[in-house]
């Protein structure tokens, strides 16, 4: 059994929509400022509203991503169970590798 398998990776999958939202939240205020005189009041208000919606969506994605990576007392039972299972598998792997440790007098430390 390999030590590192795709099922044991502890890192969450990044939100795919977040990198796409960041440029939009930067570009829309710039477009609103550049074309405010040509577009008129309703279009400027629509662009500002769209920008606020993109900012809210990006904030929600970041909050969900951070909530999924919490540790300690705020972690869920599933993540705690996964950590215990991972620690058990790590210990089993180390126990299997124990016979490979050199038995010279200088290597008494563990």
N, CA, C and O atoms as CSV, one atom per row, in Angstrom:
chain,resi,resn,atom,element,x,y,z
A,1,UNK,N,N,0.848,-1.180,0.000
A,1,UNK,CA,C,0.000,0.000,0.000
A,1,UNK,C,C,0.890,1.238,0.000
A,1,UNK,O,O,1.717,1.397,0.898
A,2,UNK,N,N,0.736,2.120,-0.991
A,2,UNK,CA,C,1.550,3.333,-1.008
A,2,UNK,C,C,1.170,4.264,0.136
A,2,UNK,O,O,0.016,4.328,0.557
A,3,UNK,N,N,2.157,4.971,0.615
A,3,UNK,CA,C,1.922,5.867,1.744
A,3,UNK,C,C,1.040,7.040,1.335
A,3,UNK,O,O,0.111,7.400,2.057
A,4,UNK,N,N,1.324,7.635,0.183
A,4,UNK,CA,C,0.550,8.783,-0.262
A,4,UNK,C,C,-0.350,8.369,-1.409
A,4,UNK,O,O,0.131,8.065,-2.501
A,5,UNK,N,N,-1.618,8.355,-1.176
A,5,UNK,CA,C,-2.596,8.057,-2.209
A,5,UNK,C,C,-3.519,9.250,-2.348
A,5,UNK,O,O,-3.611,10.065,-1.430
A,6,UNK,N,N,-4.209,9.372,-3.479
A,6,UNK,CA,C,-5.106,10.521,-3.640
A,6,UNK,C,C,-6.181,10.606,-2.567
A,6,UNK,O,O,-6.661,11.700,-2.271
A,7,UNK,N,N,-6.572,9.480,-1.977
A,7,UNK,CA,C,-7.632,9.532,-0.970
A,7,UNK,C,C,-7.134,10.050,0.376
A,7,UNK,O,O,-7.950,10.368,1.241
A,8,UNK,N,N,-5.828,10.144,0.577
A,8,UNK,CA,C,-5.315,10.600,1.866
A,8,UNK,C,C,-4.824,12.037,1.837
A,8,UNK,O,O,-4.252,12.500,2.824
A,9,UNK,N,N,-5.027,12.760,0.743
A,9,UNK,CA,C,-4.572,14.135,0.692
A,9,UNK,C,C,-5.444,15.002,1.587
A,9,UNK,O,O,-6.666,14.975,1.443
A,10,UNK,N,N,-4.856,15.782,2.519
A,10,UNK,CA,C,-5.644,16.552,3.459
A,10,UNK,C,C,-6.124,17.892,2.924
A,10,UNK,O,O,-6.915,18.561,3.590
A,11,UNK,N,N,-5.674,18.307,1.746
A,11,UNK,CA,C,-5.997,19.638,1.252
A,11,UNK,C,C,-7.334,19.639,0.521
A,11,UNK,O,O,-7.615,18.734,-0.263
A,12,UNK,N,N,-8.156,20.652,0.775
A,12,UNK,CA,C,-9.443,20.713,0.088
A,12,UNK,C,C,-9.264,21.132,-1.361
A,12,UNK,O,O,-8.263,21.750,-1.723
A,13,UNK,N,N,-10.229,20.795,-2.167
A,13,UNK,CA,C,-10.206,21.196,-3.566
A,13,UNK,C,C,-10.566,22.673,-3.625
A,13,UNK,O,O,-11.574,23.077,-3.044
A,14,UNK,N,N,-9.757,23.506,-4.321
A,14,UNK,CA,C,-10.067,24.929,-4.369
A,14,UNK,C,C,-11.355,25.191,-5.138
A,14,UNK,O,O,-11.721,24.442,-6.044
A,15,UNK,N,N,-12.022,26.250,-4.764
A,15,UNK,CA,C,-13.262,26.631,-5.441
A,15,UNK,C,C,-12.925,27.081,-6.860
A,15,UNK,O,O,-12.160,28.031,-7.022
A,16,UNK,N,N,-13.469,26.433,-7.896
A,16,UNK,CA,C,-13.090,26.769,-9.265
A,16,UNK,C,C,-13.594,28.129,-9.711
A,16,UNK,O,O,-12.995,28.732,-10.602
A,17,UNK,N,N,-14.664,28.633,-9.130
A,17,UNK,CA,C,-15.228,29.901,-9.577
A,17,UNK,C,C,-14.498,31.105,-8.988
A,17,UNK,O,O,-14.622,32.208,-9.519
A,18,UNK,N,N,-13.754,30.929,-7.928
A,18,UNK,CA,C,-13.122,32.065,-7.258
A,18,UNK,C,C,-12.116,32.792,-8.148
A,18,UNK,O,O,-12.178,34.020,-8.219
A,19,UNK,N,N,-11.192,32.111,-8.832
A,19,UNK,CA,C,-10.266,32.854,-9.686
A,19,UNK,C,C,-10.962,33.612,-10.809
A,19,UNK,O,O,-10.447,34.632,-11.267
A,20,UNK,N,N,-12.112,33.142,-11.259
A,20,UNK,CA,C,-12.841,33.853,-12.310
A,20,UNK,C,C,-13.547,35.092,-11.767
A,20,UNK,O,O,-13.744,36.055,-12.508
A,21,UNK,N,N,-13.929,35.087,-10.503
A,21,UNK,CA,C,-14.651,36.227,-9.939
A,21,UNK,C,C,-13.739,37.390,-9.580
A,21,UNK,O,O,-14.175,38.541,-9.592
A,22,UNK,N,N,-12.501,37.114,-9.267
A,22,UNK,CA,C,-11.598,38.181,-8.823
A,22,UNK,C,C,-11.378,39.232,-9.912
A,22,UNK,O,O,-11.490,40.420,-9.611
A,23,UNK,N,N,-11.070,38.860,-11.168
A,23,UNK,CA,C,-10.910,39.914,-12.181
A,23,UNK,C,C,-12.189,40.707,-12.426
A,23,UNK,O,O,-12.139,41.911,-12.679
A,24,UNK,N,N,-13.333,40.033,-12.349
A,24,UNK,CA,C,-14.593,40.754,-12.567
A,24,UNK,C,C,-14.849,41.789,-11.484
A,24,UNK,O,O,-15.374,42.867,-11.763
A,25,UNK,N,N,-14.481,41.467,-10.254
A,25,UNK,CA,C,-14.706,42.428,-9.178
A,25,UNK,C,C,-13.758,43.621,-9.279
A,25,UNK,O,O,-14.009,44.663,-8.674
A,26,UNK,N,N,-12.681,43.476,-10.033
A,26,UNK,CA,C,-11.755,44.591,-10.231
A,26,UNK,C,C,-12.123,45.382,-11.479
A,26,UNK,O,O,-12.014,46.608,-11.497
A,27,UNK,N,N,-12.556,44.684,-12.516
A,27,UNK,CA,C,-12.817,45.342,-13.796
A,27,UNK,C,C,-14.113,46.157,-13.780
A,27,UNK,O,O,-14.158,47.251,-14.342
A,28,UNK,N,N,-15.165,45.637,-13.145
A,28,UNK,CA,C,-16.454,46.336,-13.183
A,28,UNK,C,C,-16.424,47.740,-12.588
A,28,UNK,O,O,-17.014,48.640,-13.185
A,29,UNK,N,N,-15.773,47.985,-11.446
A,29,UNK,CA,C,-15.709,49.381,-10.979
A,29,UNK,C,C,-14.925,50.282,-11.934
A,29,UNK,O,O,-15.256,51.456,-12.098
A,30,UNK,N,N,-13.881,49.726,-12.565
A,30,UNK,CA,C,-13.125,50.527,-13.523
A,30,UNK,C,C,-13.984,50.868,-14.737
A,30,UNK,O,O,-13.949,51.998,-15.223
A,31,UNK,N,N,-14.748,49.906,-15.226
A,31,UNK,CA,C,-15.636,50.177,-16.355
A,31,UNK,C,C,-16.716,51.178,-15.978
A,31,UNK,O,O,-17.067,52.049,-16.774
A,32,UNK,N,N,-17.233,51.056,-14.791
A,32,UNK,CA,C,-18.252,51.995,-14.326
A,32,UNK,C,C,-17.692,53.409,-14.282
A,32,UNK,O,O,-18.363,54.354,-14.695
A,33,UNK,N,N,-16.477,53.560,-13.790
A,33,UNK,CA,C,-15.861,54.881,-13.734
A,33,UNK,C,C,-15.536,55.437,-15.104
A,33,UNK,O,O,-15.706,56.632,-15.343
A,34,UNK,N,N,-15.071,54.586,-16.009
A,34,UNK,CA,C,-14.703,55.051,-17.345
A,34,UNK,C,C,-15.911,55.453,-18.180
A,34,UNK,O,O,-15.886,56.474,-18.868
A,35,UNK,N,N,-16.958,54.653,-18.119
A,35,UNK,CA,C,-18.085,54.872,-19.013
A,35,UNK,C,C,-19.315,55.437,-18.315
A,35,UNK,O,O,-20.413,55.354,-18.866
A,36,UNK,N,N,-19.174,55.998,-17.150
A,36,UNK,CA,C,-20.327,56.522,-16.410
A,36,UNK,C,C,-21.022,57.649,-17.173
A,36,UNK,O,O,-22.251,57.726,-17.181
A,37,UNK,N,N,-20.252,58.510,-17.806
A,37,UNK,CA,C,-20.853,59.622,-18.538
A,37,UNK,C,C,-21.592,59.137,-19.782
A,37,UNK,O,O,-22.632,59.696,-20.133
A,38,UNK,N,N,-21.087,58.128,-20.444
A,38,UNK,CA,C,-21.688,57.647,-21.683
A,38,UNK,C,C,-22.870,56.711,-21.434
A,38,UNK,O,O,-23.795,56.657,-22.245
A,39,UNK,N,N,-22.851,55.989,-20.344
A,39,UNK,CA,C,-23.881,54.982,-20.119
A,39,UNK,C,C,-25.141,55.538,-19.482
A,39,UNK,O,O,-26.237,55.043,-19.747
A,40,UNK,N,N,-25.010,56.523,-18.675
A,40,UNK,CA,C,-26.176,57.069,-17.994
A,40,UNK,C,C,-26.323,56.464,-16.604
A,40,UNK,O,O,-25.606,55.541,-16.217
A,41,UNK,N,N,-27.277,57.020,-15.876
A,41,UNK,CA,C,-27.476,56.622,-14.492
A,41,UNK,C,C,-27.959,55.182,-14.334
A,41,UNK,O,O,-27.400,54.462,-13.507
A,42,UNK,N,N,-28.967,54.723,-15.080
A,42,UNK,CA,C,-29.439,53.335,-14.864
A,42,UNK,C,C,-28.354,52.289,-15.141
A,42,UNK,O,O,-28.229,51.318,-14.395
A,43,UNK,N,N,-27.585,52.477,-16.189
A,43,UNK,CA,C,-26.528,51.518,-16.513
A,43,UNK,C,C,-25.422,51.556,-15.467
A,43,UNK,O,O,-24.874,50.512,-15.112
A,44,UNK,N,N,-25.088,52.734,-14.971
A,44,UNK,CA,C,-24.066,52.839,-13.925
A,44,UNK,C,C,-24.530,52.142,-12.653
A,44,UNK,O,O,-23.746,51.451,-12.002
A,45,UNK,N,N,-25.786,52.317,-12.300
A,45,UNK,CA,C,-26.324,51.660,-11.113
A,45,UNK,C,C,-26.324,50.143,-11.311
A,45,UNK,O,O,-26.035,49.394,-10.377
A,46,UNK,N,N,-26.650,49.689,-12.530
A,46,UNK,CA,C,-26.639,48.248,-12.814
A,46,UNK,C,C,-25.223,47.683,-12.694
A,46,UNK,O,O,-25.041,46.597,-12.144
A,47,UNK,N,N,-24.223,48.400,-13.196
A,47,UNK,CA,C,-22.834,47.939,-13.082
A,47,UNK,C,C,-22.372,47.895,-11.632
A,47,UNK,O,O,-21.678,46.963,-11.225
A,48,UNK,N,N,-22.755,48.892,-10.859
A,48,UNK,CA,C,-22.393,48.908,-9.439
A,48,UNK,C,C,-23.070,47.747,-8.714
A,48,UNK,O,O,-22.444,47.081,-7.888
A,49,UNK,N,N,-24.334,47.504,-9.016
A,49,UNK,CA,C,-25.045,46.376,-8.405
A,49,UNK,C,C,-24.421,45.037,-8.783
A,49,UNK,O,O,-24.301,44.150,-7.939
A,50,UNK,N,N,-24.024,44.885,-10.043
A,50,UNK,CA,C,-23.374,43.644,-10.479
A,50,UNK,C,C,-22.036,43.464,-9.767
A,50,UNK,O,O,-21.679,42.352,-9.378
A,51,UNK,N,N,-21.308,44.550,-9.601
A,51,UNK,CA,C,-20.024,44.462,-8.906
A,51,UNK,C,C,-20.214,44.048,-7.447
A,51,UNK,O,O,-19.453,43.231,-6.929
A,52,UNK,N,N,-21.216,44.603,-6.795
A,52,UNK,CA,C,-21.492,44.215,-5.408
A,52,UNK,C,C,-21.905,42.748,-5.325
A,52,UNK,O,O,-21.559,42.055,-4.367
A,53,UNK,N,N,-22.647,42.273,-6.333
A,53,UNK,CA,C,-23.035,40.859,-6.347
A,53,UNK,C,C,-21.804,39.961,-6.525
A,53,UNK,O,O,-21.704,38.918,-5.879
A,54,UNK,N,N,-20.874,40.355,-7.390
A,54,UNK,CA,C,-19.639,39.573,-7.580
A,54,UNK,C,C,-18.793,39.565,-6.311
A,54,UNK,O,O,-18.210,38.542,-5.953
A,55,UNK,N,N,-18.728,40.703,-5.636
A,55,UNK,CA,C,-17.967,40.765,-4.388
A,55,UNK,C,C,-18.606,39.866,-3.335
A,55,UNK,O,O,-17.898,39.172,-2.606
A,56,UNK,N,N,-19.936,39.870,-3.247
A,56,UNK,CA,C,-20.626,39.009,-2.282
A,56,UNK,C,C,-20.409,37.534,-2.619
A,56,UNK,O,O,-20.204,36.717,-1.722
A,57,UNK,N,N,-20.454,37.194,-3.901
A,57,UNK,CA,C,-20.242,35.799,-4.300
A,57,UNK,C,C,-18.819,35.348,-3.990
A,57,UNK,O,O,-18.612,34.233,-3.511
A,58,UNK,N,N,-17.841,36.207,-4.259
A,58,UNK,CA,C,-16.455,35.855,-3.951
A,58,UNK,C,C,-16.259,35.707,-2.445
A,58,UNK,O,O,-15.563,34.796,-1.996
A,59,UNK,N,N,-16.867,36.594,-1.670
A,59,UNK,CA,C,-16.771,36.484,-0.212
A,59,UNK,C,C,-17.402,35.209,0.311
A,59,UNK,O,O,-16.877,34.585,1.233
A,60,UNK,N,N,-18.532,34.817,-0.273
A,60,UNK,CA,C,-19.198,33.579,0.135
A,60,UNK,C,C,-18.329,32.369,-0.183
A,60,UNK,O,O,-18.210,31.456,0.635
A,61,UNK,N,N,-17.721,32.357,-1.369
A,61,UNK,CA,C,-16.847,31.240,-1.739
A,61,UNK,C,C,-15.641,31.143,-0.814
A,61,UNK,O,O,-15.248,30.047,-0.413
A,62,UNK,N,N,-15.059,32.277,-0.479
A,62,UNK,CA,C,-13.905,32.271,0.430
A,62,UNK,C,C,-14.326,31.792,1.811
A,62,UNK,O,O,-13.609,31.015,2.440
A,63,UNK,N,N,-15.478,32.246,2.287
A,63,UNK,CA,C,-15.956,31.828,3.618
A,63,UNK,C,C,-16.240,30.330,3.649
A,63,UNK,O,O,-15.900,29.657,4.622
A,64,UNK,N,N,-16.855,29.805,2.603
A,64,UNK,CA,C,-17.114,28.361,2.552
A,64,UNK,C,C,-15.824,27.566,2.505
A,64,UNK,O,O,-15.707,26.518,3.140
A,65,UNK,N,N,-14.862,28.063,1.755
A,65,UNK,CA,C,-13.579,27.356,1.655
A,65,UNK,C,C,-12.865,27.348,2.998
A,65,UNK,O,O,-12.311,26.325,3.400
A,66,UNK,N,N,-12.872,28.484,3.697
A,66,UNK,CA,C,-12.231,28.540,5.011
A,66,UNK,C,C,-12.972,27.685,6.024
A,66,UNK,O,O,-12.344,27.068,6.883
A,67,UNK,N,N,-14.284,27.636,5.940
A,67,UNK,CA,C,-15.058,26.819,6.865
A,67,UNK,C,C,-14.777,25.342,6.642
A,67,UNK,O,O,-14.850,24.552,7.583
A,68,UNK,N,N,-14.462,24.964,5.435
A,68,UNK,CA,C,-14.157,23.569,5.144
A,68,UNK,C,C,-12.786,23.146,5.616
A,68,UNK,O,O,-12.512,21.949,5.705
A,69,UNK,N,N,-11.918,24.089,5.920
A,69,UNK,CA,C,-10.559,23.756,6.334
A,69,UNK,C,C,-10.301,24.063,7.791
A,69,UNK,O,O,-9.144,24.176,8.194
A,70,UNK,N,N,-11.356,24.204,8.604
A,70,UNK,CA,C,-11.156,24.507,10.018
A,70,UNK,C,C,-10.589,23.303,10.741
A,70,UNK,O,O,-10.753,22.165,10.301
A,71,UNK,N,N,-9.931,23.560,11.839
A,71,UNK,CA,C,-9.350,22.477,12.632
A,71,UNK,C,C,-9.736,22.652,14.083
A,71,UNK,O,O,-10.288,23.683,14.469
A,72,UNK,N,N,-9.452,21.667,14.868
A,72,UNK,CA,C,-9.660,21.759,16.301
A,72,UNK,C,C,-11.102,21.596,16.688
A,72,UNK,O,O,-11.820,20.778,16.112
A,73,UNK,N,N,-11.539,22.379,17.671
A,73,UNK,CA,C,-12.877,22.221,18.238
A,73,UNK,C,C,-13.968,22.583,17.244
A,73,UNK,O,O,-15.097,22.109,17.373
A,74,UNK,N,N,-13.657,23.409,16.260
A,74,UNK,CA,C,-14.675,23.799,15.303
A,74,UNK,C,C,-14.785,22.826,14.144
A,74,UNK,O,O,-15.656,22.993,13.291
A,75,UNK,N,N,-13.930,21.815,14.087
A,75,UNK,CA,C,-13.978,20.835,13.011
A,75,UNK,C,C,-15.176,19.911,13.163
A,75,UNK,O,O,-15.729,19.766,14.254
A,76,UNK,N,N,-15.566,19.299,12.076
A,76,UNK,CA,C,-16.707,18.400,12.122
A,76,UNK,C,C,-16.260,17.019,12.563
A,76,UNK,O,O,-15.065,16.729,12.625
A,77,UNK,N,N,-17.226,16.177,12.865
A,77,UNK,CA,C,-16.903,14.816,13.283
A,77,UNK,C,C,-16.253,14.042,12.155
A,77,UNK,O,O,-15.369,13.218,12.389
A,78,UNK,N,N,-16.688,14.304,10.932
A,78,UNK,CA,C,-16.124,13.585,9.789
A,78,UNK,C,C,-14.643,13.924,9.617
A,78,UNK,O,O,-13.834,13.040,9.335
A,79,UNK,N,N,-14.283,15.203,9.787
A,79,UNK,CA,C,-12.868,15.564,9.631
A,79,UNK,C,C,-12.048,15.027,10.792
A,79,UNK,O,O,-10.895,14.638,10.607
A,80,UNK,N,N,-12.638,15.001,12.004
A,80,UNK,CA,C,-11.918,14.426,13.144
A,80,UNK,C,C,-11.707,12.930,12.942
A,80,UNK,O,O,-10.636,12.402,13.243
A,81,UNK,N,N,-12.719,12.258,12.439
A,81,UNK,CA,C,-12.611,10.827,12.174
A,81,UNK,C,C,-11.580,10.570,11.079
A,81,UNK,O,O,-10.801,9.620,11.159
A,82,UNK,N,N,-11.582,11.424,10.058
A,82,UNK,CA,C,-10.605,11.270,8.976
A,82,UNK,C,C,-9.187,11.471,9.500
A,82,UNK,O,O,-8.269,10.766,9.081
A,83,UNK,N,N,-8.998,12.430,10.416
A,83,UNK,CA,C,-7.668,12.656,10.995
A,83,UNK,C,C,-7.216,11.461,11.830
A,83,UNK,O,O,-6.055,11.059,11.770
A,84,UNK,N,N,-8.146,10.892,12.614
A,84,UNK,CA,C,-7.803,9.710,13.414
A,84,UNK,C,C,-7.458,8.530,12.517
A,84,UNK,O,O,-6.506,7.797,12.787
A,85,UNK,N,N,-8.231,8.344,11.447
A,85,UNK,CA,C,-7.948,7.262,10.510
A,85,UNK,C,C,-6.592,7.460,9.841
A,85,UNK,O,O,-5.832,6.509,9.658
A,86,UNK,N,N,-6.300,8.706,9.478
A,86,UNK,CA,C,-5.004,8.991,8.854
A,86,UNK,C,C,-3.867,8.730,9.833
A,86,UNK,O,O,-2.844,8.163,9.448
A,87,UNK,N,N,-4.027,9.130,11.088
A,87,UNK,CA,C,-2.994,8.883,12.091
A,87,UNK,C,C,-2.801,7.385,12.315
A,87,UNK,O,O,-1.672,6.920,12.476
A,88,UNK,N,N,-3.888,6.639,12.326
A,88,UNK,CA,C,-3.794,5.183,12.480
A,88,UNK,C,C,-3.061,4.554,11.295
A,88,UNK,O,O,-2.204,3.690,11.475
A,89,UNK,N,N,-3.407,4.995,10.080
A,89,UNK,CA,C,-2.716,4.464,8.892
A,89,UNK,C,C,-1.241,4.826,8.896
A,89,UNK,O,O,-0.398,4.012,8.519
A,90,UNK,N,N,-0.925,6.052,9.324
A,90,UNK,CA,C,0.477,6.459,9.417
A,90,UNK,C,C,1.238,5.589,10.412
A,90,UNK,O,O,2.365,5.170,10.150
A,91,UNK,N,N,0.605,5.322,11.564
A,91,UNK,CA,C,1.256,4.490,12.573
A,91,UNK,C,C,1.458,3.069,12.058
A,91,UNK,O,O,2.505,2.468,12.297
A,92,UNK,N,N,0.470,2.531,11.355
A,92,UNK,CA,C,0.619,1.195,10.782
A,92,UNK,C,C,1.753,1.150,9.765
A,92,UNK,O,O,2.511,0.182,9.714
A,93,UNK,N,N,1.866,2.198,8.961
A,93,UNK,CA,C,2.948,2.256,7.979
A,93,UNK,C,C,4.297,2.318,8.674
A,93,UNK,O,O,5.240,1.641,8.263
A,94,UNK,N,N,4.397,3.125,9.726
A,94,UNK,CA,C,5.656,3.207,10.470
A,94,UNK,C,C,5.986,1.876,11.141
A,94,UNK,O,O,7.150,1.479,11.195
A,95,UNK,N,N,4.974,1.193,11.647
A,95,UNK,CA,C,5.206,-0.114,12.266
A,95,UNK,C,C,5.707,-1.131,11.243
A,95,UNK,O,O,6.561,-1.962,11.551
A,96,UNK,N,N,5.170,-1.060,10.028
A,96,UNK,CA,C,5.645,-1.959,8.983
A,96,UNK,C,C,7.075,-1.644,8.582
A,96,UNK,O,O,7.821,-2.544,8.196
A,97,UNK,N,N,7.470,-0.380,8.668
A,97,UNK,CA,C,8.828,0.013,8.295
A,97,UNK,C,C,9.830,-0.211,9.424
A,97,UNK,O,O,11.034,-0.095,9.194
A,98,UNK,N,N,9.381,-0.523,10.617
A,98,UNK,CA,C,10.239,-0.699,11.787
A,98,UNK,C,C,11.360,-1.708,11.549
A,98,UNK,O,O,12.489,-1.425,11.950
A,99,UNK,N,N,11.128,-2.862,10.928
A,99,UNK,CA,C,12.227,-3.803,10.709
A,99,UNK,C,C,13.332,-3.246,9.808
A,99,UNK,O,O,14.438,-3.786,9.799
A,100,UNK,N,N,13.065,-2.205,9.069
A,100,UNK,CA,C,14.067,-1.632,8.181
A,100,UNK,C,C,15.028,-0.703,8.911
A,100,UNK,O,O,16.038,-0.292,8.338
A,101,UNK,N,N,14.737,-0.367,10.156
A,101,UNK,CA,C,15.588,0.543,10.918
A,101,UNK,C,C,16.887,-0.160,11.264
A,101,UNK,O,O,16.865,-1.322,11.669
A,102,UNK,N,N,18.023,0.518,11.114
A,102,UNK,CA,C,19.306,-0.105,11.467
A,102,UNK,C,C,19.382,-0.396,12.962
A,102,UNK,O,O,18.830,0.343,13.777
A,103,UNK,N,N,20.061,-1.464,13.309
A,103,UNK,CA,C,20.149,-1.859,14.716
A,103,UNK,C,C,21.560,-1.674,15.265
A,103,UNK,O,O,22.012,-2.454,16.104
A,104,UNK,N,N,22.243,-0.658,14.799
A,104,UNK,CA,C,23.590,-0.377,15.306
A,104,UNK,C,C,23.481,0.272,16.676
A,104,UNK,O,O,22.443,0.847,17.004
A,105,UNK,N,N,24.547,0.189,17.493
A,105,UNK,CA,C,24.489,0.765,18.844
A,105,UNK,C,C,24.216,2.275,18.834
A,105,UNK,O,O,23.606,2.784,19.775
A,106,UNK,N,N,24.643,2.994,17.814
A,106,UNK,CA,C,24.447,4.432,17.766
A,106,UNK,C,C,23.037,4.823,17.385
A,106,UNK,O,O,22.696,6.002,17.480
A,107,UNK,N,N,22.206,3.896,16.960
A,107,UNK,CA,C,20.864,4.241,16.501
A,107,UNK,C,C,19.801,3.803,17.507
A,107,UNK,O,O,18.749,3.299,17.112
A,108,UNK,N,N,20.059,3.986,18.774
A,108,UNK,CA,C,19.103,3.574,19.806
A,108,UNK,C,C,17.975,4.594,19.962
A,108,UNK,O,O,16.936,4.271,20.539
A,109,UNK,N,N,18.157,5.820,19.461
A,109,UNK,CA,C,17.102,6.818,19.586
A,109,UNK,C,C,16.042,6.536,18.543
A,109,UNK,O,O,16.325,6.032,17.456
A,110,UNK,N,N,14.852,6.864,18.889
A,110,UNK,CA,C,13.744,6.615,17.956
A,110,UNK,C,C,13.165,7.900,17.468
A,110,UNK,O,O,12.224,7.892,16.675
